[in-house]
């Protein structure tokens, strides 16, 4: 974890650094977060690449970790026990309860201790969105709500790269080829109640990605249209374009930022003895044999022996009963 951003409204953007050899692209990736100070279990979250969203050549924005590391982000809303506990660990407050109100900017928040957070990744979904979109659809309608925009922040760059790679602008009839490659129209409708979250995602990810990736490339120009619906505003404001409302805001939605030194990042590894090949073969077999022996002992002790005593007791009581 190299950066944690608290967004107005309570949502959190977690930014992780990964090594290039561990970075596997997929349009519907997800990862599991493990934080032992919050829960003994890991929890899955959708994930997207920051480089693919923030810069046309994938170099990233200012403030990103060094070039030898790539960055991925997870945007989550603290609603359940794990996400609420994670928010308290990352952004502790000085009130008596130690919880605070995450819906307001944390002005008096103290610097948190660096929590141990492990990212178990990357897991790919079984369904290939991009192949299906390229081969089966001329128009695509995408609908997202709130923090559910994250899977589409991974899908849109993958689709744009696929259309760009499959389109040859050097062909004799370039316009006809551009018109027939991939979906002609992609409409993304994003319904968001929190203006802070919408402003943060729009200013940090969607706006730059649309302008730098889709509109500046001949193969993908005028194909993507994003519709922002801010549902918490009144009718007079919500009737106008969401882009106009967010463009008029000075604040990008960022409430508080915590950064961690990328030089101190070390990949979490299991104990050395657990990485032995022989141990990996012997240990499961030993556990299985031990379990079978213990199960047979329990079955013999409490099932067979009890049944034998019960049957013998009935047989011995026959002479008393008939006498």
N, C-alpha and C positions, 0 to 999 in steps of 0.2 A: 504494500500500500504506500503510494508516494504522495497522494493528495486526497483530502476529503473536503467536499464543499457542501455547506448547509444552504439550502435554497429557501427563499421566503415561502412560507406555507408548510415547511417541515420536511420536504423531500431532501434526499441526500444523494450526491453524486460521488461515488467511490472510484478513484482512478488507480489502477494497478499497472506496474511495470513488469513486462515479461520478456524473456530472452527470445531473439529471433528464431532459434531452433525449436522453441516450444510454441511458436505462434502458428496456429493452423487456421486458415480462413474457411469459413462456412457461413452461409447466409442466415442460418437459424441456430447459432451457437448459444450455449448456456454454460454457466460455471456454478460451482458449489462454494459457498463461503463458510468457513469454519472459524469461529471465535470462541475459544474455551472459556473466556471470562463471562460469556453471555449464555451459551448453550453447549451441551456436550455433543450435539448433532449438527451436521452440516445442512445448509439450506440452498436450494438451486435458485439462480437468478439469470435472466436474460442478459446478454453482454454484447457490447459493440465496440468497434475500433475507433479511437479518437483521431488517429491519423487519417483515416479514410473520410472522416466527416469535416475536418478542420482545414485541410490544405489540399490543393489540387495535385501536388506531386507526392503526397504522403509523408512530408517531412515533419508535420506537426506544427503546433503554435509555439510561441515563446513561453518558456516555463516548463516545457516538457522535459522528461529525463534525457540523458545523453542518447546519441544516435544508436548506440549498441543495444538499447532497450526500446521495445515498442510498448505503447500504452493502450489499455482497454478500460472501458468504463461500465459501471453498473449504476443505474438510477433507481432508487427504491423509495417507497413511501412508508414511514414508520406507522404501521397499523396493527401488526401482530406482536406477540411477546418477543420474538427474536429481533425483529427490526426496531422495535422500541428500545430494547436493551442495547442494541448496537448503536443507536443514536445517543443514548446516555453515555456510553463508553467513549464515543468519538467526540461528543460535544457536552461535557459535564458543565453544570451551572453551579452557582454559589448559593442557591436558595436552600431552605431547610430540608426540603424533600430530596434535593439532588436531581430532580427531574427537569423542572423548568418548563416554559411554554415554547415549544418549537415553532409555533406559528408566528412569532415575532423575532426580529433581529436580536442576536445575543450580543449585547453591548458589553456586559460585565462578565462574559464567560472566561474562565481561566483556561490556560493551555492544558490540554489533556495529556496524560501519559500515553506513550505510543502503545496501543493495544496489539496483541499478537493476533493477526488475521491471516489465515491461509486461504489461498485461492486454488481450488481443485478444478482444473480445466484442461482441455476444452472438450465439451460434449456436444455432439452434433445431432440434430433431430433427424428422424428417419425420412422425412419428406423434403424433397429438393424444390424449394420455391422458385428459384431462378430458372431451372430447366423447364418447369411447368409453365412459368410465365412466358418464356421465350418461344415455346413450341405450341402453346394451346390458346393464347389470348391475344387479341388485338387491343383491348382496353382493360385496364386493371383499376378496381376500386378498393382502396385500403381505408379501413376505419379503425381508429385508435382512441383510447380514452385515458387521460391522465398519464401516469407512469408507464402505461402500456404502449407508449410510443417507442420504447427501447428496441423491440424486435425489428421495427421498421427502420431504425437508425442503422441496423446491420444489413437489412435487406436492400435498401436503396443504393448504397455504394456498390454492392455486389451486382445488382441489376445494371447499373450504369457502366461498370467495367465490362460486363458481359456483352452489352449492346455495342460498346465501343470496340471491343476485340473482334466481334463477329461482323462488324461493318467495315467494308473496304471503301474508303473515300477516293481511291485511285481508279475505281472502275469507270468504264466509258459512260455509263448511264448512272451517275452517282446519285442523283436525286431519287430515281426510282428504287435504287437499292436501299437508300436510307429509309424510304417510306415503307419498305416491306420487311425490314429487319427488326424483330422484337415487337413488343407492344407499342402502338402508336400513341396512346394516351395513358398516363398514370395519374390518378386523382387520389390524393391522400387527404382525408377528412380527420382532423384531430380535435376531439372535444376535451377541453380541459377546464376544470373549475378554478384552479389556482393560477392566478395571473403571474405569480412569481416563477412557478415552474415553466409555464409557457414562455415567459420572457427569457428565462435562462436557456432553455433548449433552443429557442429561436435564434438568439443572439450568439450563442456559442457553437451551435451545430447546424441547424437546418438552413439558416440564411446563407452562410458561407458555402455550405455544400451545394445548395441549389444554384447559386450564382457562379461559383468557381468550377463546379464539376459538370452540371447538366447544361447550363446556358452557354458556357464558353466552348463547348464541344459540338461540332457540326452534327455528329451522329445522334446526340441526345437532346439537342436544342428544342425547346418548346414542347417537350413530351411530358414533363413532370409539372403538376399543378398542386400546390399545397393550400388547403382551406383550413384556417384556424378558427375554431369556435370557442369563445370564452364564455362559458355558461354562467359564471358568477356575476357578470355585469348586467345592468338593467337593459331594458329593451332598446332604448335609444342609442346606447353605446354598442351593444352586442349586434345590432343590425349592420353596423359598419364592418369593414374588413378587419379580421384579427391582425393582419400584418400592419395595418395602419395604426391600430391601437398600440401594438408592441413597439413599433418604430418611434412613437411619440414618447415612450418611457425612457427616462434617463438611466434608471437602474436596470441592469441586466438580470436581476433576480437573485444575484449572489448575496447571501446574508453573512456568511462567515467561512473562512478558508483555513484549513490546517494542512501544512505541507510537511513531508518527511524526507530526510536526506536519501536520495536514491543510491548513494555510495554504500550505505549500510544494508542494502537489500541482500539477503542471502536466501537461496532456495531452501525450503524446508525439506529435510531428508529424514528417512527412517534411521533407526539405529543400525550400525554397520553389520551387526551379526544377523539382522533380519534380511539383509540383501544377499545372503549366501544362497547359491543355487541348490546345494544339497539340503539346506534347512528348509527351503521352499518345497522340496519334494518329501522330506521325511516328516516335517511337522504336521501337515494335514493328515497324512496316513496314521501317525501316532495318535492324533486326537480322535480319529475315526475308530481305531481299534480300541482305545480306552473307553470311548463312549459305548461301543457295542458290549464290552465286558461289563461295564457298570450297569447297563440296561439289562443284561441277562441276569446279573446278580439280583437286581431289584425285582425282576419278574419272577425269579425262582424263590426269592425270600418272601415276597408279599402276595404272590398270586398262586404259585404251585403248592408251596408248603401250607399256606392257609387253606387251600382247597382240600389238600390231603388230610389235614387235621379235622376239617369240618366233615368230610365224608367218613372218616374213621369214627368220629363221635356219634354220627347217626347209626353206623353199623353196630357199635357196641351198645347202644341204647335199645336195640331191638329186643334183646333178651329181657331187659327190665320191663319194657312196655308189655310184652306178651305174658310175662310172669304175673 
